[in-house]
Each structure stands twice: as C-alpha cells, then as structure tokens.
C-alpha cells in the first residue's frame, strides 16, 4: 500500500507540475513545444550555398550582405528579443553535395533556411524543404522551379530569369528593332531556365534563337559553344553562367575578332565578371534584380553601404551582396511579423501578409506575396559595363559607345 500511495502521489505531483508549466507558458505567450532552432534568446537560420569552388564568391558575397544586415539587427536587440544565428553549409554549387548540406541543416535543428545560391542546387533543396516543412527565404536564383507549381515552404524575393529575359528582349526590340539572338548557356537547370525565358520572350516577337551552344557547370571549356554560336553570326548573344566561364567566353570571342552585343543575367556576379574579364567586359549588358548601389537617394542603398562597411569592411559593395542584404531584410521582417510565439507556419503566414511592402528600393521594387504567391518582386534594372563599372541605362541605343 505504501508503494501504491507513493506512486499515486508522484503521479499527481508530476501531472500538477506539467500542468503548471503548460499554464505558465500559455500565460506568458511562449509556446509549450518550441519549434526547432528557436530558444528564448536565439533563432538559428541555415544557409546552403557555394563557399568553395569556381562559384564560391557568389555564396560568400551573398552571406556578407546578409550578415551585415543581421549583425545590425542583433546589435539592436534582435527580433522579439532573440538574436539571429546564421549557420553555413557548403555545397560547392554542386547538386551532388546538396543533400548532405541540407541534412546538416536539419541535424543542427535550424528553424529555417535562407541565402541559398544557384538553380542546380535549388532543384535539390526545394523538394527537401517541402517534404520537411522547413521554410527557405531568399534564394539567389530566378528559376521557375521555385514557384511553378506553387511551393508553400519556398519564398523567393527576386525577379525571375523570365522577367530578366522579357526586359532585355522587349526593350531591345523597342530601341534597336528586331535582332538575331544567339545563346551560350550552362548545360544544367540554370541554363535551361534562362533559355526557356529567352524562348518565351522571343516568341512574343515572332522570333527564336538563331543558335545555341552549351558548356558544363564548374568548367571553362567554352570553345565549342563559342564556335557553334559564332557560325550563325548573331547580333546579340545571351550568356548564361557564373562569372568565370562568362569571362572566358568574352575574352576568347574578342581575341578572335568576334564582337556581338553580349548580354547576361543577374546570377553572373557582375563585379566578379568585370574583374575576371577585364577590358573585355566593356559594353556587356547585365540585368539586375536589385537597385544599382550607386543610388544613394534610395534609403536601403545607403543603409546597405553603411552596414557593409561597418560589419564587413573588407567587402566592397556589389549586386550579389546587396541581394543577400535585401533577402535578410525580408526574412527579418517576416520574423518580426510572425511575433514572439514563433513557428514555421506563422513565418509563412506573416510573409504572405506583405502586399506592396516598401523595401526602400524605389517605386518599381515593392514586395508582394500572398497565399498562392511566393515570388516577391517582378521588376529589374538594366546595366551596361562602362569603364569597368556597371552603369544603369534606359535606351539600348546607349549601349554601344561607338
């Protein structure tokens, strides 16, 4: 009887103690069962991106911009009393390494992912995010696989590659008239995504690419692609890849006297491309998904340059790190709106509540999400390399200096 009495007392005591914790948590507004990666003082965010390999500078720049914004948020008390901790996982811009990187993110119990880089790796990460119900906010890719079909746990910020191709082709036709367009692209989902966008943009003008050439990811084996497209004598050649192979394409093309108008999309890493290509980068057109960082009249541009200098003094402003900065802004705004009682589902709902949200990037770049829309921005800027700098322009007749 004594044993049973003690057992009953212990059971009652345990029940009352557990009930007290639950009631106390409820009254304090703290979830009884916290989400992974969330404590009273911390929110853990995982970033899977290229930190090594030929595209490493893209991942490093993205994180430099993101960390500049997050460091300042943390210095001012964090989000609802919690500091944000960014954990990094290297995938080398290789799909074969992506599963292991995501598994580390999961093993470390990160609350969400952010600041991912690249289409071929995103093709791996997107289904993993959906399967595990882990939000990813901000990916450095404009591929449609992020939102076609709709993905609940994938929240993109930037405009798409289709948006970039539409802007290039529509403005080109308007300012210069019909052009013969060729394309040299990376032979993977990234290259295919831009090719699809180009095909769609040209079809609207009853045109199609006059020639196509491909090269393999993480290589500079581009001679075959150059020769294949050169033979068609296009007026304009769209380049699709990161900075290293694109720099080789323009250098080798110019060395053989072939000088069409080269264009490319935002993923290239504009400043790295300029550095790698040198004088051969001149007059290359690059579409951008954030405002030019010389627009000091825009609030967020000034904030970006100030915080980058403060928290990453070795980094110079560039479009890639600025995009990481903007992605961090969107993540933080979502975390704030989700409230103290933070869950993954509340983060998604909070982001979906943003309609026409002003990010301080100008009137054309306002953030809009919804229950069936997880692509925040649609507009792009167009720049041309002039005297070693990306310069915004508004008429394609201004591109050629001669």
N, C-alpha and C positions, 0 to 999 in steps of 0.2 A: 504493500500500500504506500509506503514511503516513497518508493521509486516512482510509482504512478503519480503521486502527488507532486513530486519534484518535476516530473516530465510535463504535467499539466501547467505548473507554474512557469516553467521555462518556455513552454509553447505560448502561453498567454503573454509573457513578457516580450518574447520575440515578435509576436503579432502586433502588440501595442507599440513597440519600438519602431517597427517597419511602418505602421500607420502614421506615427508621429513624423517620420522622415518624409513620407508622401505628402502629408498635410502641410508640413513646413515648406517643402519645395513648391507646392502649389500656391501657397500664400505669398511666397517670395517671388513668384513668377519665373522660377528656374525649373527646367524640365526634369522629371524624376529619372528619366533614362536619356542622358545626353547623347547627341549624335557623335559618331567617330570624329576625332580631330577637333573637338570643341571642349574646352575646360572653362573654369571661371575666369581664367586670365589669358587664354590663347585660342587662336583659330589656325589650324595647320592647313596650308594650301600646297598642293604638289604640282610641279612643273616638269613635264616630259618634253625634252627638246634636244637639239643638237648642241652639245658642249664640246665635242671633239669632231675631227674630220673636216672635209672641204667646205662644209656649210656651217661650221661652228660659230663663226662671227654673227650669224643671224640669231642663233639662240642666246649667245652672250649679250648681244645688243638688246634683244627683247627683255631679258632679265635686268639689264642695267636700268632701262627706263621704268620697268615695273617696280623694281626695288627702290628707286628714287622716290616714287610716289608713296609706296607703302611705308618706307622709313619715316617719311614726314608724318603720315597718319599715326604711326606708332609713337613718334616723338610727342604727339599731341593727345596721347591717351588711348589710341587705338579705336576700335569700333565697339561701341556699347561696353567699354571697359576691358575689352580683350585686344591683345596685340596679335598682329598677323605674322605668322612664321611661314616663309616660303621654302619648301624643300625641293631640291633639284635632282632630276633623274636623266641621265644621258642616254639618248637613243641614236646618236650619230647620224641622224637623218636617214636611218635605215629601217624599213618595216620589220626586218628580221629581229631587231633589238627592241621593238616597241612593246611587245607583250611582257618581256622581263621588266622593262621600265614601269609599266602600269602595275604589274604585280608588286613592285617595291612600294609604289604609291599606296596601294591597298594594304600591304603589310604594315606600313607606317601609320595606317588609320587616318589618312588625310581626309578632311571634311569635303574638299572639292579640288578640282584641277583648274589650272589657268596657265596662260602663256605657253601654249604648245606651239610647235613650229612645223609646218610642212604638210602637203597633201598626202604623199605616200604613207606617212606615219599616221596621219589623221584617219586614213581608211581603216587602220587597225584600232585606233583609240575610240572612234565613235561607237561601234557596236559594244565595246567593253564598257563604256560609260553608260550606255542604255541598259545593258544586262545587269550591271551592278548598282544602277540608280545613283550614280555619282555625277554631279554637275561638273561640266567643263565650261569655263567662261573665258573667252578670248583665245582664238587660235589664229596664228599667222599663216592663213591660207584663205583663198576666196573660192574654194571648190564647192560645187553644189551639193556634194555628199554630206555636208554639214547640216543641210536643212531640206533636202529633197530625197526621200519623203521627210516629213516633219519629225524632228528628234527632240523629245521632251527635255533630255538632260544635256543637250549641247547648245550653248548660247554663243553665237558668233557676234562680233562687234562690227567688223569691217565690211565694206562693199565687196561684191563678188568679182571674180575674174570675168564673168559675163558682163558686169557693169563696166569694167575697165575696157573690154573689147568694144562694147557698144559705143562708149565715149570716143575711143580712138577712131573707129570706122565712121561713125556719124559725122564727127567734126572734120575728119579728113575729106570725106565726100563733099561736105558743105563748103569747105575753104579751098580745096585743091581740085575737086572734081573726081570722077572715078579713077581708081588706081589699080594696077596689077599687084596683088599682095601674095607674098610667099610666107612660109613659117618654118622656123627651125626650132624643134621643141624636144624637151627631155622625154624619153620614152618610158613614161610611167603615168600614174593617175594625175599628177600635177600637169604634165604636158597635155594630156588628153582633155583635162578640164578647160585649159585655155584654148585649145584647138576647138572644142565644142562651142565656146563663147565666140570665137572668131567666125566659125561657120555660121552661127546664128546671126551675128552682126552683118556679115557679108550677104547672107540670103535676103535680108531686108532690103538690100540694094541690088538684088538680082545678080549677085556675083558669088564667086567661090575662090579659094586659094589656087593660085596658078602652079604652086609647087610646095612640097612638104619634105622636110628632112629631119631625122631624129638622131639623138645621141643618148648614151646611157648615163644614168644618175651617178654622181660622185666620180665622174671622169671628165677629161678634157679631150676626148677622142672625137673631134668635131669635123675633121677634114671631109669625110664622106658626105655629111649633111650639107656642108658649105657647097661642095661641087654639085650636089643634086639640085639644090635650090638656085644656085647661080646660073645654071643652064637655061632656066626659064626666063631670065632677065626681068625679074620683078622690079617695080618702082619702090615698093616698101617690103621690108622683111621683119616680121614679128619674131622676137627671140623669147624663148621660154626656158628658164633655168635660173639657178643661183648665180652669184657674181663671177665665180671662177671660169666656168665654161663660156659664159656670155662674153667675158673679156677676151678669151681666146678667139672666139668667133669674129669679133670686130677687128682684132689685130691681124688675124690671118687674112680676112677678107680685104682689108685695106692694103695689106702687103702685096696682094695680087692685083691691085687696082680696081677691085670691086667695091663700089660705094653707093649702094642703095640707101634709102632712108631706113635706118634701123629703129625699131620701137620695142619696148618690153613692158612688163607689168611690175607691180609694186614688190613682189616677192624677191626680186633680184638682189636687193640690198644695195640701194643706189650709190651710196658713198663708197662702199667696198668695190663696187663695179668700176667707179671712176678711178679709184686708186689702182686697181689691177689693170685697167685698160689704158690709163694714161691719156695721151693726146687722142688716141683712137676712140675715146668715149665721147668726144665732141659731137654735138648735134644728134645724139641718140635721145629719143623721146621715151620718157618713163611716166606712166600714170601712177598716182599716189592715192592712198585711201585715208590719209590724214592731211591736215592743212600744212603748207610749207612752214618750216620752223624759223623762217625769217619774218613771219607775220607777227611782229611784236604787238600789233594792235589787237590781237586776239588774246584774251585772258589766259587761256590754257597754254598757249605757246610760251608766254612769259613765265608762267609757273613752271613749266617743264624745264626750260633752260636754267632757271634759278635752282631748282631742286636737283637736277642732274649735276650741276657744278658743285652743289653742296655735298651730295651723298655719293657721287661717282666722279670725282674731279679728274680722273684720267680719261674719262669718256667725252668725246665731242658729240654735239647734237647730230642726230641723223634720223631719217624717216623710220627706220626699224625700231630704234629705242623709243621714239616718240609714240609709235603704235603700241609698244609694251606699256608705256605710261598711260595711254588712253584706256587700254584694256584694264589696267589696275584701277583706274578711276571708276569704270563701270562695275567691276567686282565689288569695290568698297561701297559704292552707292547701293548696290544690291544687298550687301551685308547689313548696312545701316537700316535700310527699309524693312528688312526681314525681322528686325527687333532683337531684344535681349534673349528671348526664347527661341534661339536659332536652330533651325532644322534645314535639311537639304530642300525639302518641299517648300518651305517658306522662302528660301532664297529664290527658287524658280518663280514662285508667285510674285515676289517683290519685283523681280526683273520684268516680268510680264506686265506690271502695272505702269511701266515707263512709256509714255506716249509724247513724242515731240520734246524729249528732255534736252535742254540746252547744255552741251558739253564745253562751251566756250571755244568752239572750233569754227564759228561762222554760221550764217543762216542756212547753208545747204547741208550741214552735218549735224543734224539733230537726231537723237536716239529714239527709235520707236520699236517696241516689242508688243507682243500680245499672246494669248493662249495658243495660237497657231502660227505665230511669227517669232522666230528666234534669230533673226538677222537684223542687226540694229541699224545699219547705215546703208545707203544706196549710192550716194554721190561720190565723185572722185575729182581730184585735181590733176592737171596735166603739166609736166615739166619737161624741159629740154636741157641737156648738158651744155653749158656755155662758160668758157674759161675755167673749166674744172669744177663748176658749181651747178646744181640743179636749179633751174630758173622757171618759174611758172609763166605760161603763155596762154593766149586766148584765141589765136588765129594761126593755123598751120602754115600760112604763108610766111610767118615769122621764124620758122624753124631753121631753114637754110640761111646761113649768113651771106652767101654769095648767090 
